[in-house]
């Protein structure tokens, strides 16, 4: 049986999920899907840890969408903090050297953390600055 809160949150967050999916991101919604992705990933990947907060809506998601239009890593994936807790915890476990934050972005090279942009480098910064920062990181990591 689905409770009313869970159903409401699914409806509220669907546009937030679709925003990244429409830019080519794959949703990882379970711990198993995260582990499978990490076991098989080669090359470069951008992981967006999505969130319902305003800085995700107005800054992180738009910056990620625009940055990957300029420089596209081999894989684009996202987990949704607060909505898919097992998937989010599993993904964070692969870069546990950085404190958890959401929204945030991780750039991976052959499954290893190459760069991390935490919430404090997103919240309060202009979207264009975040986009350019991510774009510069992607250019560097993807060129290696």
C-alpha positions in Angstrom: 0.0 0.0 0.0 1.3 3.5 -0.9 1.0 6.1 1.7 -0.3 9.6 0.7 3.0 11.3 1.6 5.1 9.0 -0.6 2.7 9.5 -3.5 2.7 13.2 -3.1 6.5 13.4 -3.1 6.7 11.2 -6.2 4.4 13.7 -8.0 6.2 16.7 -6.7 9.7 15.4 -7.6 8.9 14.0 -11.0 9.5 17.3 -12.9 12.8 17.6 -11.0 13.8 14.1 -12.2 12.6 14.8 -15.7 14.7 18.0 -15.9 17.9 15.9 -15.7 16.6 13.0 -17.7 15.7 15.3 -20.6 19.4 16.3 -20.6 20.5 12.7 -21.0 21.0 11.7 -17.3 20.0 8.2 -16.2 18.2 7.9 -12.9 19.8 5.5 -10.4 17.0 4.8 -7.9 18.3 1.7 -6.0 21.6 0.7 -4.4 21.8 -2.2 -6.8 21.6 0.2 -9.8 24.4 2.3 -8.3 26.7 -0.7 -7.6 26.0 -2.0 -11.2 26.8 1.4 -12.7 30.0 1.8 -10.7 31.2 -1.8 -11.5 30.7 -1.2 -15.2 31.6 2.5 -15.7 34.6 3.3 -17.9 35.8 6.7 -19.0 34.3 9.8 -17.6 31.0 10.3 -15.7 29.1 13.1 -14.1 27.0 12.2 -11.1 24.5 14.8 -10.0 23.1 14.3 -6.5 19.8 15.9 -7.0 17.6 17.6 -4.3 14.3 19.3 -3.9 15.9 22.5 -2.5 15.9 25.8 -4.3 19.6 25.8 -5.1 19.1 22.5 -6.9 16.2 23.9 -8.9 17.7 27.3 -9.8 21.4 26.5 -9.8 22.6 22.9 -9.8 20.3 21.3 -12.4 20.5 24.2 -14.8 24.3 24.4 -14.5 24.6 20.6 -15.0 22.3 20.7 -18.1 24.2 23.6 -19.7 27.6 22.3 -18.9 27.0 18.9 -20.5 25.7 20.6 -23.6 29.2 22.0 -24.0 31.3 19.1 -22.8 29.6 15.7 -22.5 31.2 13.0 -20.3 30.8 9.3 -21.3 28.0 8.8 -18.7 25.5 11.0 -17.0 23.8 9.7 -13.9 21.8 11.1 -11.0 20.6 10.0 -7.6 18.0 11.9 -5.7 18.8 12.7 -2.1 15.9 12.4 0.3 13.8 10.5 -2.3 16.0 7.5 -3.1 18.0 7.2 0.1 19.5 3.8 -0.6 20.8 4.8 -4.0 22.1 8.1 -2.6 23.9 6.4 0.3 25.4 3.8 -2.1 26.7 6.5 -4.4 28.1 8.6 -1.6 29.9 5.5 -0.4 32.1 5.6 -3.5 33.4 9.0 -2.6 33.2 8.9 1.2 36.3 11.1 1.5 34.0 14.1 1.0 31.2 15.0 3.4 27.7 14.3 2.0 25.9 17.3 0.6 23.0 17.9 -1.7 22.8 19.1 -4.3 26.3 18.2 -5.3 28.2 16.9 -8.4 30.9 14.3 -8.7 33.1 13.9 -11.8 34.4 10.4 -12.1 37.2 9.0 -14.2 37.2 5.2 -14.6 35.0 4.9 -11.5 37.2 7.0 -9.3 36.4 10.4 -7.9 38.3 13.0 -10.0 36.5 16.2 -8.7 33.7 17.1 -6.4 31.5 20.2 -6.3 29.7 20.3 -2.9 26.6 22.3 -2.0 28.7 25.2 -0.6 30.1 25.8 -4.1 26.6 25.8 -5.5 24.3 27.6 -3.0 24.7 31.4 -3.2 26.7 31.4 -6.4 25.4 32.5 -9.8 24.3 29.7 -12.1 26.7 30.8 -14.8 29.6 30.6 -12.4 28.7 27.0 -11.4 28.1 26.1 -15.1 31.5 27.5 -16.1 33.2 25.8 -13.1 31.7 22.4 -14.0 32.4 22.9 -17.7 36.1 23.7 -17.0 36.4 20.6 -14.8 34.7 18.4 -17.4 37.0 19.8 -20.2 40.1 18.9 -18.0 38.9 15.5 -16.9 37.5 14.4 -20.2 40.7 15.4 -22.0 42.9 13.3 -19.8 
